[in-house]
Amino acid sequence: MDIFIVLVAMLVVGAIAGALAGVIWRGERPYGPMGDYLAGIITAIAVGLLDWYVIPAMGFSDRIRLLGIAIEPLLGAFIVLWIIRKAKR
């Protein structure tokens, strides 16, 4: 059940990152709004799942895992969206 909640949360975080990318980088949507949403969602889910499984395997506590799941997917999505914009130029 916990993994389902994490996946839904990462879906929402990725959609928010895709929407905010259009606001932050105005007029620079190389693949359109749906491309931003899709890239943000895929990146957030990948980073969130990575954090979900890797952080406990490294010996960190559940608090650190939740902190990583809360912050890293959003930052990862922004970095990937920024790289997409730079690569498209």
PDB file of N, CA, C and O in Angstrom:
ATOM      1  N   MET A   1       0.817  -1.196   0.000  1.00  0.00           N
ATOM      2  CA  MET A   1       0.000   0.000   0.000  1.00  0.00           C
ATOM      3  C   MET A   1       0.861   1.262   0.000  1.00  0.00           C
ATOM      4  O   MET A   1       0.508   2.256  -0.634  1.00  0.00           O
ATOM      5  N   ASP A   2       1.988   1.223   0.708  1.00  0.00           N
ATOM      6  CA  ASP A   2       2.845   2.409   0.770  1.00  0.00           C
ATOM      7  C   ASP A   2       3.412   2.773  -0.591  1.00  0.00           C
ATOM      8  O   ASP A   2       3.504   3.954  -0.926  1.00  0.00           O
ATOM      9  N   ILE A   3       3.791   1.779  -1.377  1.00  0.00           N
ATOM     10  CA  ILE A   3       4.369   2.058  -2.684  1.00  0.00           C
ATOM     11  C   ILE A   3       3.338   2.693  -3.612  1.00  0.00           C
ATOM     12  O   ILE A   3       3.690   3.510  -4.463  1.00  0.00           O
ATOM     13  N   PHE A   4       2.081   2.327  -3.456  1.00  0.00           N
ATOM     14  CA  PHE A   4       1.020   2.936  -4.254  1.00  0.00           C
ATOM     15  C   PHE A   4       0.894   4.425  -3.932  1.00  0.00           C
ATOM     16  O   PHE A   4       0.728   5.249  -4.831  1.00  0.00           O
ATOM     17  N   ILE A   5       0.973   4.758  -2.668  1.00  0.00           N
ATOM     18  CA  ILE A   5       0.904   6.165  -2.254  1.00  0.00           C
ATOM     19  C   ILE A   5       2.098   6.935  -2.795  1.00  0.00           C
ATOM     20  O   ILE A   5       1.954   8.075  -3.236  1.00  0.00           O
ATOM     21  N   VAL A   6       3.274   6.321  -2.766  1.00  0.00           N
ATOM     22  CA  VAL A   6       4.471   6.970  -3.308  1.00  0.00           C
ATOM     23  C   VAL A   6       4.320   7.204  -4.803  1.00  0.00           C
ATOM     24  O   VAL A   6       4.670   8.277  -5.294  1.00  0.00           O
ATOM     25  N   LEU A   7       3.808   6.224  -5.536  1.00  0.00           N
ATOM     26  CA  LEU A   7       3.629   6.385  -6.980  1.00  0.00           C
ATOM     27  C   LEU A   7       2.626   7.497  -7.305  1.00  0.00           C
ATOM     28  O   LEU A   7       2.854   8.286  -8.222  1.00  0.00           O
ATOM     29  N   VAL A   8       1.543   7.561  -6.574  1.00  0.00           N
ATOM     30  CA  VAL A   8       0.558   8.624  -6.806  1.00  0.00           C
ATOM     31  C   VAL A   8       1.158   9.985  -6.464  1.00  0.00           C
ATOM     32  O   VAL A   8       0.940  10.963  -7.180  1.00  0.00           O
ATOM     33  N   ALA A   9       1.912  10.045  -5.369  1.00  0.00           N
ATOM     34  CA  ALA A   9       2.547  11.312  -4.990  1.00  0.00           C
ATOM     35  C   ALA A   9       3.558  11.752  -6.044  1.00  0.00           C
ATOM     36  O   ALA A   9       3.637  12.939  -6.361  1.00  0.00           O
ATOM     37  N   MET A  10       4.328  10.819  -6.588  1.00  0.00           N
ATOM     38  CA  MET A  10       5.307  11.166  -7.615  1.00  0.00           C
ATOM     39  C   MET A  10       4.632  11.573  -8.919  1.00  0.00           C
ATOM     40  O   MET A  10       5.158  12.407  -9.657  1.00  0.00           O
ATOM     41  N   LEU A  11       3.486  10.996  -9.204  1.00  0.00           N
ATOM     42  CA  LEU A  11       2.707  11.404 -10.369  1.00  0.00           C
ATOM     43  C   LEU A  11       2.288  12.866 -10.237  1.00  0.00           C
ATOM     44  O   LEU A  11       2.390  13.641 -11.188  1.00  0.00           O
ATOM     45  N   VAL A  12       1.822  13.225  -9.062  1.00  0.00           N
ATOM     46  CA  VAL A  12       1.406  14.610  -8.800  1.00  0.00           C
ATOM     47  C   VAL A  12       2.610  15.547  -8.828  1.00  0.00           C
ATOM     48  O   VAL A  12       2.541  16.628  -9.412  1.00  0.00           O
ATOM     49  N   VAL A  13       3.711  15.138  -8.200  1.00  0.00           N
ATOM     50  CA  VAL A  13       4.917  15.973  -8.174  1.00  0.00           C
ATOM     51  C   VAL A  13       5.445  16.191  -9.592  1.00  0.00           C
ATOM     52  O   VAL A  13       5.852  17.302  -9.931  1.00  0.00           O
ATOM     53  N   GLY A  14       5.445  15.157 -10.415  1.00  0.00           N
ATOM     54  CA  GLY A  14       5.908  15.297 -11.801  1.00  0.00           C
ATOM     55  C   GLY A  14       5.024  16.219 -12.611  1.00  0.00           C
ATOM     56  O   GLY A  14       5.520  17.006 -13.418  1.00  0.00           O
ATOM     57  N   ALA A  15       3.709  16.131 -12.406  1.00  0.00           N
ATOM     58  CA  ALA A  15       2.793  17.032 -13.108  1.00  0.00           C
ATOM     59  C   ALA A  15       3.008  18.474 -12.670  1.00  0.00           C
ATOM     60  O   ALA A  15       2.964  19.388 -13.493  1.00  0.00           O
ATOM     61  N   ILE A  16       3.236  18.678 -11.393  1.00  0.00           N
ATOM     62  CA  ILE A  16       3.503  20.033 -10.891  1.00  0.00           C
ATOM     63  C   ILE A  16       4.818  20.558 -11.473  1.00  0.00           C
ATOM     64  O   ILE A  16       4.897  21.722 -11.866  1.00  0.00           O
ATOM     65  N   ALA A  17       5.840  19.716 -11.530  1.00  0.00           N
ATOM     66  CA  ALA A  17       7.123  20.135 -12.109  1.00  0.00           C
ATOM     67  C   ALA A  17       6.967  20.496 -13.577  1.00  0.00           C
ATOM     68  O   ALA A  17       7.544  21.481 -14.038  1.00  0.00           O
ATOM     69  N   GLY A  18       6.193  19.708 -14.317  1.00  0.00           N
ATOM     70  CA  GLY A  18       5.959  20.019 -15.729  1.00  0.00           C
ATOM     71  C   GLY A  18       5.215  21.326 -15.915  1.00  0.00           C
ATOM     72  O   GLY A  18       5.515  22.089 -16.833  1.00  0.00           O
ATOM     73  N   ALA A  19       4.245  21.590 -15.048  1.00  0.00           N
ATOM     74  CA  ALA A  19       3.494  22.848 -15.139  1.00  0.00           C
ATOM     75  C   ALA A  19       4.368  24.036 -14.754  1.00  0.00           C
ATOM     76  O   ALA A  19       4.318  25.080 -15.403  1.00  0.00           O
ATOM     77  N   LEU A  20       5.162  23.883 -13.709  1.00  0.00           N
ATOM     78  CA  LEU A  20       6.028  24.982 -13.273  1.00  0.00           C
ATOM     79  C   LEU A  20       7.155  25.260 -14.256  1.00  0.00           C
ATOM     80  O   LEU A  20       7.642  26.388 -14.340  1.00  0.00           O
ATOM     81  N   ALA A  21       7.571  24.247 -14.997  1.00  0.00           N
ATOM     82  CA  ALA A  21       8.633  24.447 -15.986  1.00  0.00           C
ATOM     83  C   ALA A  21       8.196  25.442 -17.052  1.00  0.00           C
ATOM     84  O   ALA A  21       8.996  26.254 -17.516  1.00  0.00           O
ATOM     85  N   GLY A  22       6.929  25.378 -17.438  1.00  0.00           N
ATOM     86  CA  GLY A  22       6.418  26.341 -18.416  1.00  0.00           C
ATOM     87  C   GLY A  22       6.373  27.751 -17.872  1.00  0.00           C
ATOM     88  O   GLY A  22       6.528  28.714 -18.622  1.00  0.00           O
ATOM     89  N   VAL A  23       6.165  27.880 -16.587  1.00  0.00           N
ATOM     90  CA  VAL A  23       6.139  29.205 -15.963  1.00  0.00           C
ATOM     91  C   VAL A  23       7.558  29.739 -15.776  1.00  0.00           C
ATOM     92  O   VAL A  23       7.815  30.922 -15.998  1.00  0.00           O
ATOM     93  N   ILE A  24       8.464  28.875 -15.374  1.00  0.00           N
ATOM     94  CA  ILE A  24       9.845  29.301 -15.120  1.00  0.00           C
ATOM     95  C   ILE A  24      10.559  29.653 -16.419  1.00  0.00           C
ATOM     96  O   ILE A  24      11.179  30.712 -16.520  1.00  0.00           O
ATOM     97  N   TRP A  25      10.475  28.770 -17.417  1.00  0.00           N
ATOM     98  CA  TRP A  25      11.132  28.999 -18.693  1.00  0.00           C
ATOM     99  C   TRP A  25      10.058  29.356 -19.720  1.00  0.00           C
ATOM    100  O   TRP A  25       9.667  28.513 -20.528  1.00  0.00           O
ATOM    101  N   ARG A  26       9.590  30.579 -19.690  1.00  0.00           N
ATOM    102  CA  ARG A  26       8.514  31.035 -20.574  1.00  0.00           C
ATOM    103  C   ARG A  26       8.898  30.935 -22.041  1.00  0.00           C
ATOM    104  O   ARG A  26       9.989  31.332 -22.450  1.00  0.00           O
ATOM    105  N   GLY A  27       7.983  30.400 -22.810  1.00  0.00           N
ATOM    106  CA  GLY A  27       8.169  30.332 -24.248  1.00  0.00           C
ATOM    107  C   GLY A  27       9.132  29.267 -24.718  1.00  0.00           C
ATOM    108  O   GLY A  27       9.309  29.097 -25.924  1.00  0.00           O
ATOM    109  N   GLU A  28       9.755  28.550 -23.816  1.00  0.00           N
ATOM    110  CA  GLU A  28      10.711  27.516 -24.189  1.00  0.00           C
ATOM    111  C   GLU A  28      10.116  26.144 -23.893  1.00  0.00           C
ATOM    112  O   GLU A  28      10.449  25.529 -22.880  1.00  0.00           O
ATOM    113  N   ARG A  29       9.274  25.681 -24.736  1.00  0.00           N
ATOM    114  CA  ARG A  29       8.708  24.342 -24.595  1.00  0.00           C
ATOM    115  C   ARG A  29       9.007  23.582 -25.876  1.00  0.00           C
ATOM    116  O   ARG A  29       8.190  23.561 -26.797  1.00  0.00           O
ATOM    117  N   PRO A  30      10.189  22.953 -25.938  1.00  0.00           N
ATOM    118  CA  PRO A  30      10.581  22.290 -27.186  1.00  0.00           C
ATOM    119  C   PRO A  30       9.645  21.171 -27.611  1.00  0.00           C
ATOM    120  O   PRO A  30       9.506  20.910 -28.806  1.00  0.00           O
ATOM    121  N   TYR A  31       9.008  20.513 -26.674  1.00  0.00           N
ATOM    122  CA  TYR A  31       8.101  19.422 -27.010  1.00  0.00           C
ATOM    123  C   TYR A  31       6.673  19.724 -26.581  1.00  0.00           C
ATOM    124  O   TYR A  31       5.842  18.818 -26.525  1.00  0.00           O
ATOM    125  N   GLY A  32       6.380  20.967 -26.280  1.00  0.00           N
ATOM    126  CA  GLY A  32       5.036  21.375 -25.905  1.00  0.00           C
ATOM    127  C   GLY A  32       4.730  21.086 -24.437  1.00  0.00           C
ATOM    128  O   GLY A  32       5.547  20.500 -23.727  1.00  0.00           O
ATOM    129  N   PRO A  33       3.556  21.499 -23.997  1.00  0.00           N
ATOM    130  CA  PRO A  33       3.180  21.283 -22.595  1.00  0.00           C
ATOM    131  C   PRO A  33       3.095  19.810 -22.215  1.00  0.00           C
ATOM    132  O   PRO A  33       3.483  19.433 -21.109  1.00  0.00           O
ATOM    133  N   MET A  34       2.595  18.983 -23.113  1.00  0.00           N
ATOM    134  CA  MET A  34       2.490  17.557 -22.790  1.00  0.00           C
ATOM    135  C   MET A  34       3.875  16.919 -22.653  1.00  0.00           C
ATOM    136  O   MET A  34       4.055  15.996 -21.859  1.00  0.00           O
ATOM    137  N   GLY A  35       4.829  17.395 -23.406  1.00  0.00           N
ATOM    138  CA  GLY A  35       6.204  16.903 -23.268  1.00  0.00           C
ATOM    139  C   GLY A  35       6.790  17.253 -21.914  1.00  0.00           C
ATOM    140  O   GLY A  35       7.494  16.450 -21.302  1.00  0.00           O
ATOM    141  N   ASP A  36       6.490  18.470 -21.448  1.00  0.00           N
ATOM    142  CA  ASP A  36       6.946  18.875 -20.116  1.00  0.00           C
ATOM    143  C   ASP A  36       6.310  18.005 -19.038  1.00  0.00           C
ATOM    144  O   ASP A  36       6.986  17.532 -18.124  1.00  0.00           O
ATOM    145  N   TYR A  37       5.008  17.804 -19.157  1.00  0.00           N
ATOM    146  CA  TYR A  37       4.324  16.977 -18.160  1.00  0.00           C
ATOM    147  C   TYR A  37       4.870  15.551 -18.174  1.00  0.00           C
ATOM    148  O   TYR A  37       5.142  14.978 -17.119  1.00  0.00           O
ATOM    149  N   LEU A  38       5.028  14.988 -19.346  1.00  0.00           N
ATOM    150  CA  LEU A  38       5.491  13.613 -19.464  1.00  0.00           C
ATOM    151  C   LEU A  38       6.910  13.457 -18.930  1.00  0.00           C
ATOM    152  O   LEU A  38       7.190  12.516 -18.187  1.00  0.00           O
ATOM    153  N   ALA A  39       7.804  14.362 -19.298  1.00  0.00           N
ATOM    154  CA  ALA A  39       9.186  14.292 -18.807  1.00  0.00           C
ATOM    155  C   ALA A  39       9.231  14.476 -17.299  1.00  0.00           C
ATOM    156  O   ALA A  39       9.991  13.788 -16.618  1.00  0.00           O
ATOM    157  N   GLY A  40       8.433  15.390 -16.767  1.00  0.00           N
ATOM    158  CA  GLY A  40       8.396  15.610 -15.321  1.00  0.00           C
ATOM    159  C   GLY A  40       7.870  14.403 -14.576  1.00  0.00           C
ATOM    160  O   GLY A  40       8.420  14.026 -13.541  1.00  0.00           O
ATOM    161  N   ILE A  41       6.815  13.791 -15.086  1.00  0.00           N
ATOM    162  CA  ILE A  41       6.212  12.625 -14.423  1.00  0.00           C
ATOM    163  C   ILE A  41       7.160  11.430 -14.465  1.00  0.00           C
ATOM    164  O   ILE A  41       7.362  10.764 -13.450  1.00  0.00           O
ATOM    165  N   ILE A  42       7.736  11.157 -15.620  1.00  0.00           N
ATOM    166  CA  ILE A  42       8.641  10.006 -15.733  1.00  0.00           C
ATOM    167  C   ILE A  42       9.851  10.180 -14.821  1.00  0.00           C
ATOM    168  O   ILE A  42      10.250   9.239 -14.134  1.00  0.00           O
ATOM    169  N   THR A  43      10.433  11.373 -14.811  1.00  0.00           N
ATOM    170  CA  THR A  43      11.596  11.622 -13.963  1.00  0.00           C
ATOM    171  C   THR A  43      11.239  11.527 -12.493  1.00  0.00           C
ATOM    172  O   THR A  43      11.980  10.919 -11.720  1.00  0.00           O
ATOM    173  N   ALA A  44      10.117  12.115 -12.089  1.00  0.00           N
ATOM    174  CA  ALA A  44       9.726  12.082 -10.681  1.00  0.00           C
ATOM    175  C   ALA A  44       9.464  10.658 -10.215  1.00  0.00           C
ATOM    176  O   ALA A  44       9.857  10.291  -9.107  1.00  0.00           O
ATOM    177  N   ILE A  45       8.812   9.853 -11.038  1.00  0.00           N
ATOM    178  CA  ILE A  45       8.558   8.458 -10.657  1.00  0.00           C
ATOM    179  C   ILE A  45       9.867   7.680 -10.566  1.00  0.00           C
ATOM    180  O   ILE A  45      10.057   6.906  -9.628  1.00  0.00           O
ATOM    181  N   ALA A  46      10.766   7.870 -11.518  1.00  0.00           N
ATOM    182  CA  ALA A  46      12.041   7.147 -11.487  1.00  0.00           C
ATOM    183  C   ALA A  46      12.864   7.517 -10.254  1.00  0.00           C
ATOM    184  O   ALA A  46      13.385   6.638  -9.569  1.00  0.00           O
ATOM    185  N   VAL A  47      12.980   8.798  -9.975  1.00  0.00           N
ATOM    186  CA  VAL A  47      13.756   9.241  -8.815  1.00  0.00           C
ATOM    187  C   VAL A  47      13.068   8.840  -7.516  1.00  0.00           C
ATOM    188  O   VAL A  47      13.740   8.439  -6.566  1.00  0.00           O
ATOM    189  N   GLY A  48      11.741   8.939  -7.457  1.00  0.00           N
ATOM    190  CA  GLY A  48      11.015   8.546  -6.252  1.00  0.00           C
ATOM    191  C   GLY A  48      11.175   7.069  -5.943  1.00  0.00           C
ATOM    192  O   GLY A  48      11.390   6.699  -4.789  1.00  0.00           O
ATOM    193  N   LEU A  49      11.073   6.215  -6.961  1.00  0.00           N
ATOM    194  CA  LEU A  49      11.262   4.781  -6.739  1.00  0.00           C
ATOM    195  C   LEU A  49      12.704   4.454  -6.371  1.00  0.00           C
ATOM    196  O   LEU A  49      12.960   3.579  -5.543  1.00  0.00           O
ATOM    197  N   LEU A  50      13.630   5.152  -6.985  1.00  0.00           N
ATOM    198  CA  LEU A  50      15.031   4.959  -6.636  1.00  0.00           C
ATOM    199  C   LEU A  50      15.266   5.300  -5.168  1.00  0.00           C
ATOM    200  O   LEU A  50      15.931   4.552  -4.452  1.00  0.00           O
ATOM    201  N   ASP A  51      14.726   6.416  -4.729  1.00  0.00           N
ATOM    202  CA  ASP A  51      14.844   6.800  -3.324  1.00  0.00           C
ATOM    203  C   ASP A  51      14.143   5.798  -2.417  1.00  0.00           C
ATOM    204  O   ASP A  51      14.655   5.469  -1.347  1.00  0.00           O
ATOM    205  N   TRP A  52      12.998   5.318  -2.825  1.00  0.00           N
ATOM    206  CA  TRP A  52      12.212   4.396  -2.000  1.00  0.00           C
ATOM    207  C   TRP A  52      12.986   3.109  -1.697  1.00  0.00           C
ATOM    208  O   TRP A  52      12.895   2.571  -0.594  1.00  0.00           O
ATOM    209  N   TYR A  53      13.749   2.618  -2.687  1.00  0.00           N
ATOM    210  CA  TYR A  53      14.449   1.352  -2.502  1.00  0.00           C
ATOM    211  C   TYR A  53      15.917   1.508  -2.100  1.00  0.00           C
ATOM    212  O   TYR A  53      16.434   0.679  -1.352  1.00  0.00           O
ATOM    213  N   VAL A  54      16.588   2.539  -2.575  1.00  0.00           N
ATOM    214  CA  VAL A  54      18.023   2.659  -2.350  1.00  0.00           C
ATOM    215  C   VAL A  54      18.350   3.254  -0.981  1.00  0.00           C
ATOM    216  O   VAL A  54      19.278   2.786  -0.321  1.00  0.00           O
ATOM    217  N   ILE A  55      17.618   4.261  -0.543  1.00  0.00           N
ATOM    218  CA  ILE A  55      17.939   4.917   0.731  1.00  0.00           C
ATOM    219  C   ILE A  55      17.894   3.931   1.902  1.00  0.00           C
ATOM    220  O   ILE A  55      18.822   3.940   2.711  1.00  0.00           O
ATOM    221  N   PRO A  56      16.867   3.080   2.040  1.00  0.00           N
ATOM    222  CA  PRO A  56      16.901   2.110   3.142  1.00  0.00           C
ATOM    223  C   PRO A  56      18.019   1.068   2.975  1.00  0.00           C
ATOM    224  O   PRO A  56      18.573   0.590   3.965  1.00  0.00           O
ATOM    225  N   ALA A  57      18.345   0.720   1.730  1.00  0.00           N
ATOM    226  CA  ALA A  57      19.411  -0.253   1.503  1.00  0.00           C
ATOM    227  C   ALA A  57      20.767   0.304   1.922  1.00  0.00           C
ATOM    228  O   ALA A  57      21.685  -0.456   2.232  1.00  0.00           O
ATOM    229  N   MET A  58      20.893   1.619   1.929  1.00  0.00           N
ATOM    230  CA  MET A  58      22.131   2.256   2.365  1.00  0.00           C
ATOM    231  C   MET A  58      22.197   2.387   3.881  1.00  0.00           C
ATOM    232  O   MET A  58      23.225   2.791   4.424  1.00  0.00           O
ATOM    233  N   GLY A  59      21.112   2.050   4.565  1.00  0.00           N
ATOM    234  CA  GLY A  59      21.130   2.064   6.019  1.00  0.00           C
ATOM    235  C   GLY A  59      20.551   3.314   6.646  1.00  0.00           C
ATOM    236  O   GLY A  59      20.662   3.500   7.858  1.00  0.00           O
ATOM    237  N   PHE A  60      19.940   4.170   5.861  1.00  0.00           N
ATOM    238  CA  PHE A  60      19.356   5.386   6.421  1.00  0.00           C
ATOM    239  C   PHE A  60      17.968   5.108   6.987  1.00  0.00           C
ATOM    240  O   PHE A  60      17.347   4.098   6.657  1.00  0.00           O
ATOM    241  N   SER A  61      17.493   5.992   7.825  1.00  0.00           N
ATOM    242  CA  SER A  61      16.208   5.803   8.496  1.00  0.00           C
ATOM    243  C   SER A  61      15.043   6.141   7.565  1.00  0.00           C
ATOM    244  O   SER A  61      15.229   6.645   6.458  1.00  0.00           O
ATOM    245  N   ASP A  62      13.843   5.847   8.051  1.00  0.00           N
ATOM    246  CA  ASP A  62      12.639   6.156   7.277  1.00  0.00           C
ATOM    247  C   ASP A  62      12.425   7.651   7.130  1.00  0.00           C
ATOM    248  O   ASP A  62      11.867   8.101   6.129  1.00  0.00           O
ATOM    249  N   ARG A  63      12.860   8.426   8.113  1.00  0.00           N
ATOM    250  CA  ARG A  63      12.724   9.891   8.009  1.00  0.00           C
ATOM    251  C   ARG A  63      13.548  10.437   6.852  1.00  0.00           C
ATOM    252  O   ARG A  63      13.089  11.301   6.105  1.00  0.00           O
ATOM    253  N   ILE A  64      14.757   9.932   6.710  1.00  0.00           N
ATOM    254  CA  ILE A  64      15.613  10.363   5.601  1.00  0.00           C
ATOM    255  C   ILE A  64      14.999   9.933   4.270  1.00  0.00           C
ATOM    256  O   ILE A  64      15.053  10.673   3.288  1.00  0.00           O
ATOM    257  N   ARG A  65      14.416   8.733   4.245  1.00  0.00           N
ATOM    258  CA  ARG A  65      13.780   8.259   3.016  1.00  0.00           C
ATOM    259  C   ARG A  65      12.617   9.158   2.638  1.00  0.00           C
ATOM    260  O   ARG A  65      12.474   9.517   1.470  1.00  0.00           O
ATOM    261  N   LEU A  66      11.792   9.527   3.590  1.00  0.00           N
ATOM    262  CA  LEU A  66      10.652  10.409   3.299  1.00  0.00           C
ATOM    263  C   LEU A  66      11.117  11.798   2.882  1.00  0.00           C
ATOM    264  O   LEU A  66      10.509  12.421   2.012  1.00  0.00           O
ATOM    265  N   LEU A  67      12.183  12.284   3.492  1.00  0.00           N
ATOM    266  CA  LEU A  67      12.727  13.584   3.094  1.00  0.00           C
ATOM    267  C   LEU A  67      13.262  13.520   1.660  1.00  0.00           C
ATOM    268  O   LEU A  67      13.051  14.442   0.871  1.00  0.00           O
ATOM    269  N   GLY A  68      13.952  12.434   1.332  1.00  0.00           N
ATOM    270  CA  GLY A  68      14.457  12.268  -0.033  1.00  0.00           C
ATOM    271  C   GLY A  68      13.341  12.156  -1.048  1.00  0.00           C
ATOM    272  O   GLY A  68      13.426  12.719  -2.139  1.00  0.00           O
ATOM    273  N   ILE A  69      12.285  11.425  -0.689  1.00  0.00           N
ATOM    274  CA  ILE A  69      11.149  11.268  -1.596  1.00  0.00           C
ATOM    275  C   ILE A  69      10.404  12.584  -1.765  1.00  0.00           C
ATOM    276  O   ILE A  69       9.792  12.814  -2.808  1.00  0.00           O
ATOM    277  N   ALA A  70      10.444  13.441  -0.770  1.00  0.00           N
ATOM    278  CA  ALA A  70       9.735  14.721  -0.851  1.00  0.00           C
ATOM    279  C   ALA A  70      10.493  15.751  -1.688  1.00  0.00           C
ATOM    280  O   ALA A  70       9.865  16.581  -2.346  1.00  0.00           O
ATOM    281  N   ILE A  71      11.807  15.718  -1.679  1.00  0.00           N
ATOM    282  CA  ILE A  71      12.587  16.785  -2.312  1.00  0.00           C
ATOM    283  C   ILE A  71      13.210  16.369  -3.642  1.00  0.00           C
ATOM    284  O   ILE A  71      13.108  17.104  -4.625  1.00  0.00           O
ATOM    285  N   GLU A  72      13.848  15.211  -3.687  1.00  0.00           N
ATOM    286  CA  GLU A  72      14.645  14.835  -4.853  1.00  0.00           C
ATOM    287  C   GLU A  72      13.868  14.665  -6.154  1.00  0.00           C
ATOM    288  O   GLU A  72      14.378  15.070  -7.198  1.00  0.00           O
ATOM    289  N   PRO A  73      12.661  14.090  -6.156  1.00  0.00           N
ATOM    290  CA  PRO A  73      11.963  13.957  -7.444  1.00  0.00           C
ATOM    291  C   PRO A  73      11.647  15.302  -8.102  1.00  0.00           C
ATOM    292  O   PRO A  73      11.732  15.427  -9.324  1.00  0.00           O
ATOM    293  N   LEU A  74      11.291  16.288  -7.316  1.00  0.00           N
ATOM    294  CA  LEU A  74      11.008  17.615  -7.876  1.00  0.00           C
ATOM    295  C   LEU A  74      12.275  18.229  -8.452  1.00  0.00           C
ATOM    296  O   LEU A  74      12.258  18.767  -9.559  1.00  0.00           O
ATOM    297  N   LEU A  75      13.368  18.152  -7.709  1.00  0.00           N
ATOM    298  CA  LEU A  75      14.630  18.685  -8.208  1.00  0.00           C
ATOM    299  C   LEU A  75      15.111  17.920  -9.443  1.00  0.00           C
ATOM    300  O   LEU A  75      15.604  18.518 -10.400  1.00  0.00           O
ATOM    301  N   GLY A  76      14.965  16.604  -9.415  1.00  0.00           N
ATOM    302  CA  GLY A  76      15.361  15.796 -10.570  1.00  0.00           C
ATOM    303  C   GLY A  76      14.555  16.137 -11.806  1.00  0.00           C
ATOM    304  O   GLY A  76      15.103  16.211 -12.906  1.00  0.00           O
ATOM    305  N   ALA A  77      13.258  16.345 -11.637  1.00  0.00           N
ATOM    306  CA  ALA A  77      12.404  16.703 -12.774  1.00  0.00           C
ATOM    307  C   ALA A  77      12.807  18.058 -13.348  1.00  0.00           C
ATOM    308  O   ALA A  77      12.860  18.224 -14.567  1.00  0.00           O
ATOM    309  N   PHE A  78      13.090  19.025 -12.480  1.00  0.00           N
ATOM    310  CA  PHE A  78      13.519  20.336 -12.972  1.00  0.00           C
ATOM    311  C   PHE A  78      14.850  20.244 -13.717  1.00  0.00           C
ATOM    312  O   PHE A  78      15.036  20.900 -14.742  1.00  0.00           O
ATOM    313  N   ILE A  79      15.762  19.442 -13.212  1.00  0.00           N
ATOM    314  CA  ILE A  79      17.057  19.288 -13.880  1.00  0.00           C
ATOM    315  C   ILE A  79      16.885  18.649 -15.253  1.00  0.00           C
ATOM    316  O   ILE A  79      17.490  19.101 -16.225  1.00  0.00           O
ATOM    317  N   VAL A  80      16.070  17.607 -15.343  1.00  0.00           N
ATOM    318  CA  VAL A  80      15.842  16.950 -16.637  1.00  0.00           C
ATOM    319  C   VAL A  80      15.151  17.899 -17.609  1.00  0.00           C
ATOM    320  O   VAL A  80      15.516  17.944 -18.784  1.00  0.00           O
ATOM    321  N   LEU A  81      14.168  18.650 -17.149  1.00  0.00           N
ATOM    322  CA  LEU A  81      13.486  19.606 -18.026  1.00  0.00           C
ATOM    323  C   LEU A  81      14.435  20.709 -18.492  1.00  0.00           C
ATOM    324  O   LEU A  81      14.339  21.160 -19.633  1.00  0.00           O
ATOM    325  N   TRP A  82      15.338  21.143 -17.638  1.00  0.00           N
ATOM    326  CA  TRP A  82      16.320  22.151 -18.009  1.00  0.00           C
ATOM    327  C   TRP A  82      17.285  21.576 -19.057  1.00  0.00           C
ATOM    328  O   TRP A  82      17.623  22.255 -20.027  1.00  0.00           O
ATOM    329  N   ILE A  83      17.729  20.319 -18.861  1.00  0.00           N
ATOM    330  CA  ILE A  83      18.622  19.683 -19.816  1.00  0.00           C
ATOM    331  C   ILE A  83      17.944  19.517 -21.173  1.00  0.00           C
ATOM    332  O   ILE A  83      18.578  19.717 -22.209  1.00  0.00           O
ATOM    333  N   ILE A  84      16.666  19.156 -21.177  1.00  0.00           N
ATOM    334  CA  ILE A  84      15.928  19.019 -22.429  1.00  0.00           C
ATOM    335  C   ILE A  84      15.908  20.351 -23.170  1.00  0.00           C
ATOM    336  O   ILE A  84      16.095  20.384 -24.387  1.00  0.00           O
ATOM    337  N   ARG A  85      15.688  21.431 -22.462  1.00  0.00           N
ATOM    338  CA  ARG A  85      15.650  22.752 -23.102  1.00  0.00           C
ATOM    339  C   ARG A  85      17.002  23.147 -23.653  1.00  0.00           C
ATOM    340  O   ARG A  85      17.084  23.697 -24.752  1.00  0.00           O
ATOM    341  N   LYS A  86      18.075  22.875 -22.904  1.00  0.00           N
ATOM    342  CA  LYS A  86      19.406  23.210 -23.375  1.00  0.00           C
ATOM    343  C   LYS A  86      19.817  22.337 -24.566  1.00  0.00           C
ATOM    344  O   LYS A  86      20.484  22.813 -25.484  1.00  0.00           O
ATOM    345  N   ALA A  87      19.425  21.078 -24.550  1.00  0.00           N
ATOM    346  CA  ALA A  87      19.797  20.177 -25.646  1.00  0.00           C
ATOM    347  C   ALA A  87      19.039  20.505 -26.930  1.00  0.00           C
ATOM    348  O   ALA A  87      19.566  20.305 -28.024  1.00  0.00           O
ATOM    349  N   LYS A  88      17.832  20.996 -26.814  1.00  0.00           N
ATOM    350  CA  LYS A  88      17.007  21.304 -27.983  1.00  0.00           C
ATOM    351  C   LYS A  88      17.493  22.565 -28.705  1.00  0.00           C
ATOM    352  O   LYS A  88      17.244  22.728 -29.900  1.00  0.00           O
ATOM    353  N   ARG A  89      18.173  23.443 -27.996  1.00  0.00           N
ATOM    354  CA  ARG A  89      18.673  24.666 -28.642  1.00  0.00           C
ATOM    355  C   ARG A  89      19.734  24.302 -29.591  1.00  0.00           C
ATOM    356  O   ARG A  89      20.300  25.176 -30.249  1.00  0.00           O
TER     357      ARG A  89
END
